[in-house]
Amino acid sequence: MKLDFDTWQALLQLQADYAAAVDSGDWDLWPGFFTDDCLYKLQPRENHERGFPLATLSFDSQASLRDRVYGIKETLFHDPYYQRHVVGAPVLRSVGEDGIRCESNYAVFRTKLDGLSSVFNVGRYIDRVVATPDGLKFAERLVIYDSEMIPNSIIYPI
């Protein structure tokens, strides 16, 4: 498997830009990282490894991601918090006509306005990235978190 240098740099930039966008709290940026007919799924590791379809969150289009953004901004009531992503370099799994398949480890830290920072969610991204006229985008992003114990609500994208 090989990627040319420019494509590798674009993949790294996509990962970094995604983390910066979701950490910024500007939720309108989030859907723009995906293709129109994307898949975004937040799923516990056990369900993923056993082939169970149950996911904590599952969206199957950019339009459904925009609907989630509307929910975050207009309808969900929760204690606000900041989040900060630390994302490892992607490991290439395959490069082909269906795109670049890669995996990256992540850790998300959460800071409530009146408290200390804490580890919020840890796992890996399993991605399928495709080239579009607007650059690389996620066609699929599976967010596989390690712990079965998660906060009672995940509001913001991981």
C-alpha positions, 0 to 999 in steps of 0.5 A: 500500500502506498499513497503519494506524499500529497495524498498522505498530507491531505489525509493527515490534514483531514484528520487534524482539521476534523479534530480542530473543528469538533473541538472548536464548538462550531458544529456547522463545520462537522457535516462538511467533512463527510460525503453526502451519502456518508455513514457515521457511527458511534459504537461500543467496541464489543458490539463492533467486534461481535458484529452487532449492529447496535450503536450509540449514534448512527447517521447515514447521510450528511443531511442526518449529520446536519439534523444532529447539529440542529439538535445540538444547537437548538433542542438539547439541554445539557451542561456545556463542556469543552472537548479536546481530541488527541488523534494518532496518525492513521494506519493504512489498511487499504488503498483502492477504488473505494477509497483509503481505508485507515484506522486512528486511535483517539482520546477525547478529554472533556472539561466542564466549565466548573471542573477539571479536565477528565478523560471522556472517551477513548477508542479508534476511528475506522475510516473510509476516505474518498477523493472529492472535488472539494478534497478528501472527505469521510465516506465512512467514519466508525467511532469505536469506543473502548469502554462499555461505561460512557457518560449517560449522554454523548452530545457532541461528535467524537 
